[in-house]
Amino acid sequence: IGPINLDMRGKRVAVDGEAIELTACEFNLLEYVMPRTGEVVSKAELTESLNDLDFDRASNVVEVFVGRLRKKLDTKNSLKPISTVRGQGYRLALSTR
């Protein structure tokens, strides 16, 4: 989608052809939101998508993963891929450069 290339078989991600190293949880989160580009995805949905993890649902684990993913995907400071929709969740929306 746009400059982000997600290889689901190889579990690899590239932005503008440049490989980006993601943890398994970061990859899973990106894999969950990419088909929902433009839609708001709630924190509860993201928590469920990371159901392999054993963490307190009231914790800030999702916020931490989203923050890390934002930094890693914004490699050239021109891509603002994940925005917070206050009180609702997160939206993957690729802005034009």
C-alpha positions, -999 to +999 in steps of 0.1 A: +000+000+000+017+032-012+053+031-002+048+003+023+054-032+011+043-060+034+055-095+025+032-117+046+049-150+036+084-138+042+074-117+072+093-087+058+084-050+055+100-024+032+093+013+029+103+027-005+122-005-011+142-001+021+139-031+045+125-022+079+132-045+109+100-052+129+094-073+159+068-101+155+042-080+174+049-049+153+046-070+122+013-086+134-001-052+142+008-038+107-006-069+091-039-064+109-043-027+100-031-027+064-063-043+050-082-017+070-064+013+056-085+044+061-107+028+087-105+035+124-093+004+143-101+004+180-075-004+207-097-034+217-094-048+182-057-043+182-055-060+216-074-090+202-052-091+172-022-095+195-039-123+214-008-145+215+006-121+241-001-125+277-006-090+290-030-070+310-057-056+287-056-023+306-019-018+300-004+005+273+011-023+252-009-014+221+002+023+224+038+012+228+037-010+196+019+017+176+045+043+187+073+020+177+057+012+144+051+049+136+088+056+141+100+027+120+076+034+091+084+071+091+120+065+078+122+096+057+101+119+079+076+123+051+053+093+057+028+098+086+013+064+084-007+059+117-028+086+133-047+085+165-084+091+163-091+105+198-114+083+218-118+058+190-085+042+180-060+044+152-061+049+115-035+038+089-037+065+062-009+071+038-006+107+030+008+118-003+042+132-003 
